[in-house]
Amino acid sequence: MKIGIIGAGNIGGNLTRRLTHLGYDVAVANSRGPETLSELVQQTGARAVSASEAAMGADVVVVTIPEKNVPNLPAGFLAGANPGAIVIDTGNYYPQQRDGLISAIEDGTTESRWVSEEIGHPVVKAFNGIYAANLIERARPDGASDRMALPVAGDDATAKKIVMDLVDSLGFDPVDAGSIDDSWRQQPGTPVYGLDADANGVRLALAAAHNVRSVEWRAQ
């Protein structure tokens, strides 16, 4: 499987490290240009490319950038992806902390539905609530008693299953969190966000969520 990663911050960098270690063909891009990714390339063997090239020939494209930067992705950046390519959105809306006001999200559109509409392609929401270090430190083999679980939300059952299998290969138990319009249950401020728990604990946390953003997670 060929994977393109747009964003080489904490989550993007550690996904690059883990996925290359597992043998996936990974191309990684950031906003500053491929020449700034030499250290990550040396560590992992991933290919550094521009954001407009990251999806070329990819089966899976991971968009892991600040929410405010999604509208600035290169036009047609998915055009070179393989037919049926899956886009994973790892993003979160931090209005006070980073992103400023995004009216559609404030008005109730889920973060990943907004991303999907901005890029013109369906997305699967995953990896948005895990601490980056845990992608490396908490990976466990299938069946381990302390294996951590991660929620995965998406509208297309086939795409969601592929992402859930990818989560499993990375060493985590995937939990079906419903559709993209259900993905508010894993947004910042919800019980599952940042939670280190097994699959049952994640399901209980998803069920306990309420669809009202607290003051901390709304624009002022």
Secondary structure as the mmCIF struct_conf table of DSSP 4:
data_model
#
loop_
_struct_conf.conf_type_id
_struct_conf.id
_struct_conf.beg_label_comp_id
_struct_conf.beg_label_asym_id
_struct_conf.beg_label_seq_id
_struct_conf.end_label_comp_id
_struct_conf.end_label_asym_id
_struct_conf.end_label_seq_id
STRN STRN1 LYS A 2 ILE A 6
BEND BEND1 GLY A 9 GLY A 9
HELX_RH_AL_P HELX_RH_AL_P1 ASN A 10 HIS A 21
TURN_TY1_P TURN_TY1_P1 LEU A 22 GLY A 23
STRN STRN2 ASP A 25 ALA A 29
BEND BEND2 SER A 31 ARG A 32
HELX_RH_3T_P HELX_RH_3T_P1 PRO A 34 LEU A 37
HELX_RH_AL_P HELX_RH_AL_P2 SER A 38 THR A 44
HELX_LH_PP_P HELX_LH_PP_P1 ALA A 46 ALA A 46
STRN STRN3 ARG A 47 ALA A 48
TURN_TY1_P TURN_TY1_P2 ALA A 51 GLY A 57
BEND BEND3 ASP A 59 ASP A 59
STRN STRN4 VAL A 60 VAL A 63
BEND BEND4 ILE A 65 ILE A 65
HELX_RH_3T_P HELX_RH_3T_P2 GLU A 67 ASN A 72
BEND BEND5 LEU A 73 LEU A 73
HELX_LH_PP_P HELX_LH_PP_P2 PRO A 74 PRO A 74
TURN_TY1_P TURN_TY1_P3 ALA A 75 GLY A 80
BEND BEND6 ALA A 81 ALA A 81
HELX_LH_PP_P HELX_LH_PP_P3 ASN A 82 ASN A 82
TURN_TY1_P TURN_TY1_P4 PRO A 83 GLY A 84
STRN STRN5 ILE A 86 ASP A 89
HELX_RH_PI_P HELX_RH_PI_P1 PRO A 95 ASP A 99
HELX_RH_AL_P HELX_RH_AL_P3 SER A 103 GLU A 106
TURN_TY1_P TURN_TY1_P5 ASP A 107 GLY A 108
HELX_RH_AL_P HELX_RH_AL_P4 GLU A 111 ILE A 119
TURN_TY1_P TURN_TY1_P6 GLY A 120 GLY A 120
BEND BEND7 HIS A 121 HIS A 121
STRN STRN6 VAL A 124 LYS A 125
BEND BEND8 PHE A 127 ILE A 130
TURN_TY1_P TURN_TY1_P7 ALA A 132 ALA A 133
HELX_RH_AL_P HELX_RH_AL_P5 ASN A 134 GLU A 137
BEND BEND9 ARG A 138 ARG A 138
TURN_TY1_P TURN_TY1_P8 ASP A 142 GLY A 143
TURN_TY1_P TURN_TY1_P9 SER A 145 ASP A 146
STRN STRN7 ALA A 149 GLY A 154
BEND BEND10 ASP A 155 ASP A 155
HELX_RH_AL_P HELX_RH_AL_P6 ALA A 157 SER A 169
TURN_TY1_P TURN_TY1_P10 LEU A 170 GLY A 171
STRN STRN8 ASP A 173 ASP A 176
HELX_RH_3T_P HELX_RH_3T_P3 ILE A 180 GLN A 186
BEND BEND11 GLN A 187 GLN A 187
TURN_TY1_P TURN_TY1_P11 PRO A 188 GLY A 189
BEND BEND12 THR A 190 THR A 190
TURN_TY1_P TURN_TY1_P12 PRO A 191 GLY A 194
HELX_RH_AL_P HELX_RH_AL_P7 ALA A 199 ALA A 208
BEND BEND13 ASN A 211 ASN A 211
HELX_RH_3T_P HELX_RH_3T_P4 VAL A 215 TRP A 217
BEND BEND14 ARG A 218 ARG A 218
#
